[in-house]
């Protein structure tokens, strides 16, 4: 899928009706603007940080853009999954009362159903034209980033095509969705222990280790052993130069932050995979995990510094 095609699909999932060319153009302007701002902020700093900032800023902007669209679409799909069983039962009741499918849909389209209200009205309008009811339903399935909604609407469409009674199909599908939803909640409760363990390892254990390590290395480097320690005559070799520890102390904190960021990213992926079966779903946890992890690192450094009389 092309970049524009991906943006178009995400806009559909998020129910944003802006033209894709306008959105892409705005993204490009934002990316250029943020890159220039970052370059101005880092211009008088070290060259290394300037280059890194100029390289990663466009990726951060694009990643943030896609993340916002993706999770907006996921939230819309989740809301629809919750209300869809009630909407199906209500539509079935309307059909049993003698209404035609299009009138039953219009009566079902209520504000409390959130995003589903608009799609029900769309199906009703399409079914009044030459578009078959079951085909209009499948068009709605393409507007949600949800396998559950897609499978449910496909099941309804296939049942209608095969001559099934629509009201019975809707009721049975609604009952099935409720069972699946209940099963998901049970699974989510059972995997909570694994999620807590992952959070403890990434937010507490790893930051404590990195914070302690950086302080210990800084303490060793501050002892003043910066000259090469030569071995006694006759040994034929010299001991390792302790000055290298001082050099390592300069970069240890930077390395720790980078390692914590990578660790937080993978932890969020694992949580998303455990909770929802999708790695990308865990991205929403990444900022919080990263902030808490880095905070623990600096708290550990401060406490250890006080204990070792560095701070």
C-alpha positions in Angstrom: 0.0 0.0 0.0 1.3 3.5 -0.9 1.8 6.2 1.6 -1.3 8.1 0.3 -3.3 4.9 0.3 -2.3 4.2 3.9 -3.3 7.8 5.0 -6.6 7.4 3.1 -7.4 4.2 4.9 -6.6 5.7 8.3 -8.7 8.7 7.6 -11.6 6.4 6.8 -11.1 4.5 10.0 -10.9 7.7 12.0 -14.0 9.1 10.2 -12.1 12.2 9.0 -13.6 13.6 5.8 -10.7 15.9 4.9 -9.2 15.4 1.4 -6.1 13.1 1.6 -4.0 15.5 -0.4 -4.7 18.3 2.0 -3.8 16.1 5.0 -0.6 14.9 3.4 0.4 18.5 2.5 -0.3 19.6 6.1 1.8 16.7 7.4 4.7 17.7 5.1 4.5 21.4 6.3 4.4 20.3 9.9 7.4 18.0 9.4 9.5 20.7 7.8 8.5 23.3 10.4 9.3 21.0 13.4 12.6 20.0 11.8 13.6 23.7 11.4 12.6 24.5 14.9 14.6 21.5 16.2 17.6 22.6 14.1 17.4 26.1 15.5 17.3 24.8 19.1 20.3 22.6 18.6 22.3 24.8 16.2 24.7 26.1 18.8 25.0 22.8 20.6 27.3 19.8 19.8 27.3 18.8 16.1 26.3 15.3 17.0 23.1 16.3 18.7 22.3 18.7 15.9 22.6 15.9 13.3 20.6 13.4 15.4 17.9 15.9 16.0 17.5 16.8 12.3 17.3 13.1 11.4 14.9 11.8 14.0 12.5 14.8 14.1 10.7 14.0 10.8 10.3 10.4 11.9 8.8 11.6 15.3 6.3 13.8 13.5 5.3 11.1 11.0 5.0 8.5 13.8 2.9 10.8 16.0 0.6 11.6 13.0 0.0 7.9 12.2 -0.4 7.1 15.9 -3.1 9.7 16.4 -5.0 8.5 13.3 -4.6 4.9 14.2 -5.8 5.2 17.8 -8.7 7.5 16.9 -9.8 4.7 14.5 -9.3 2.1 17.2 -11.3 4.1 19.7 -14.1 4.5 17.1 -14.1 0.8 16.4 -14.2 -0.1 20.1 -17.2 2.1 20.8 -19.0 0.6 17.9 -18.2 -3.0 19.1 -19.8 -2.2 22.5 -23.0 -0.8 21.1 -23.4 -3.0 18.0 -25.2 -5.9 19.9 -27.8 -3.5 21.3 -28.3 -1.9 17.9 -28.8 -5.3 16.2 -31.4 -6.3 18.8 -33.2 -3.0 18.4 -33.3 -3.4 14.7 -34.6 -7.0 15.0 -37.4 -5.7 17.2 -38.3 -3.0 14.6 -38.4 -5.6 11.9 -40.7 -7.8 14.0 -43.0 -4.9 14.4 -43.6 -4.9 10.6 -41.1 -2.2 9.5 -39.2 -2.6 6.3 -35.4 -3.0 6.6 -34.6 0.7 5.6 -37.3 2.0 8.0 -36.0 -0.3 10.8 -32.5 1.0 10.2 -33.6 4.6 10.5 -35.5 3.9 13.7 -32.4 2.2 15.0 -30.0 5.0 14.2 -29.9 6.8 17.6 -27.3 9.3 19.0 -26.5 6.9 21.9 -25.0 4.5 19.4 -22.2 7.0 18.6 -20.3 6.4 15.3 -22.8 3.6 14.5 -25.6 6.1 14.1 -24.0 7.6 11.0 -23.3 4.3 9.4 -26.8 3.0 10.0 -28.2 6.0 8.2 -25.8 5.4 5.4 -27.0 1.8 5.0 -30.6 3.0 5.1 -30.0 5.6 2.4 -28.1 3.2 0.2 -30.7 0.5 0.5 -33.3 3.0 -0.8 -31.3 3.2 -4.1 -30.2 0.3 -6.3 -27.6 -0.9 -3.8 -28.7 -4.2 -2.1 -29.0 -4.1 1.7 -26.4 -6.8 2.2 -23.9 -5.0 0.0 -24.4 -1.7 1.8 -23.7 -3.5 5.1 -20.4 -4.7 3.7 -19.4 -1.1 2.7 -19.9 -0.2 6.4 -17.5 -3.0 7.5 -14.7 -1.4 5.5 -15.0 1.8 7.5 -13.9 0.2 10.8 -10.5 -1.0 11.9 -12.1 -4.1 13.6 -12.1 -7.7 12.6 -15.0 -8.3 15.0 -17.2 -5.7 13.2 -16.1 -7.0 9.8 -16.9 -10.6 10.7 -20.2 -9.7 12.3 -21.5 -7.7 9.3 -20.2 -10.3 6.9 -22.2 -12.9 8.8 -25.3 -10.8 8.5 -24.8 -10.2 4.8 -24.2 -13.8 4.0 -27.2 -14.9 6.1 -29.5 -12.4 4.2 -28.1 -13.6 0.8 -28.9 -17.2 1.7 -32.5 -16.3 2.5 -32.3 -16.3 6.3 -34.9 -14.5 8.3 -33.3 -11.1 9.1 -34.6 -10.6 12.6 -33.4 -14.1 13.7 -30.0 -13.4 12.1 -29.7 -10.1 13.9 -30.6 -11.6 17.3 -28.3 -14.6 17.0 -25.4 -12.3 15.9 -26.0 -10.0 18.8 -25.9 -12.9 21.3 -22.7 -14.2 19.8 -21.1 -10.8 20.0 -22.0 -10.5 23.7 -20.5 -13.9 24.4 -17.3 -12.9 22.6 -17.2 -9.6 24.5 -17.6 -11.5 27.8 -14.8 -13.9 26.9 -12.5 -11.0 26.1 -13.1 -9.4 29.5 -12.3 -12.7 31.2 -9.1 -13.1 29.2 -8.1 -9.5 30.0 -8.5 -10.1 33.7 -6.5 -13.3 33.5 -3.5 -11.7 31.7 -3.4 -8.8 34.1 -0.7 -10.5 36.2 1.5 -10.9 33.2 1.0 -7.2 32.3 1.9 -6.1 35.9 5.1 -8.2 35.8 6.1 -6.6 32.4 5.4 -3.2 33.9 7.4 -3.9 37.0 10.4 -5.1 34.9 10.4 -2.2 32.5 9.3 0.7 34.8 11.0 -0.3 38.1 13.6 -3.0 37.8 15.5 -1.9 34.7 15.5 1.8 35.6 16.8 0.9 39.1 19.6 -1.1 37.6 20.6 1.6 35.1 20.4 4.4 37.7 22.6 2.5 40.1 25.1 1.6 37.4 25.6 5.1 36.2 26.1 6.4 39.8 28.7 3.6 40.6 30.6 4.4 37.4 30.6 8.1 38.2 31.8 7.4 41.7 34.7 5.3 40.4 35.7 8.0 37.9 35.5 10.7 40.6 38.2 8.9 42.8 40.8 10.7 40.8 42.4 7.6 39.3 42.9 9.0 35.9 46.5 8.0 35.1 47.6 4.7 33.7 48.6 2.3 36.5 51.7 0.6 35.4 52.6 -2.9 36.5 55.8 -3.5 38.5 59.0 -4.0 36.6 59.4 -7.4 35.1 55.7 -8.1 34.6 56.0 -7.0 31.0 52.6 -5.4 30.6 50.5 -2.7 32.1 47.2 -2.9 33.9 44.2 -1.4 32.2 44.0 2.4 32.1 41.5 3.6 34.7 41.1 6.8 32.7 38.8 4.8 30.4 36.3 4.6 33.2 36.1 8.4 33.3 35.4 8.4 29.5 32.7 5.8 29.9 31.0 7.8 32.7 30.4 10.6 30.2 28.3 8.4 27.9 26.8 6.0 30.4 23.8 8.1 31.2 23.1 8.7 27.5 23.4 5.0 26.9 21.1 4.3 29.8 18.4 6.6 28.5 18.6 5.1 25.0 18.4 1.6 26.5 15.4 2.6 28.7 13.6 4.0 25.7 14.2 0.8 23.7 13.1 -1.3 26.6 10.0 0.8 27.1 9.1 0.4 23.4 9.4 -3.4 23.5 7.5 -3.6 26.8 4.6 -1.6 25.3 4.6 -4.0 22.3 4.4 -7.0 24.6 1.6 -5.5 26.6 -0.4 -4.8 23.4 0.2 -8.3 22.2 -0.9 -9.8 25.5 -3.9 -7.6 26.0 -5.4 -7.2 22.5 -3.4 -9.6 20.3 -1.8 -6.7 18.4 1.7 -5.4 19.1 0.9 -1.9 17.6 -2.0 -1.6 20.1 0.6 -1.2 22.9 2.1 1.9 21.5 -0.4 4.0 23.5 1.4 2.8 26.7 4.9 3.8 25.4 4.9 7.5 26.4 3.7 6.7 30.0 6.2 3.8 30.4 9.0 5.9 29.1 8.3 8.9 31.3 8.0 6.8 34.5 11.1 4.8 33.6 13.3 7.8 33.1 11.9 9.4 36.3 12.9 6.3 38.2 16.4 6.5 36.7 16.9 10.0 38.0 15.3 9.4 41.4 17.6 6.4 41.8 20.6 8.5 40.7 19.7 11.2 43.3 19.2 8.8 46.2 22.4 6.9 45.4 24.2 10.2 44.9 23.2 11.3 48.4 24.2 7.9 49.8 27.6 8.1 48.2 28.0 11.9 48.7 28.1 12.7 45.0 25.1 14.9 44.9 
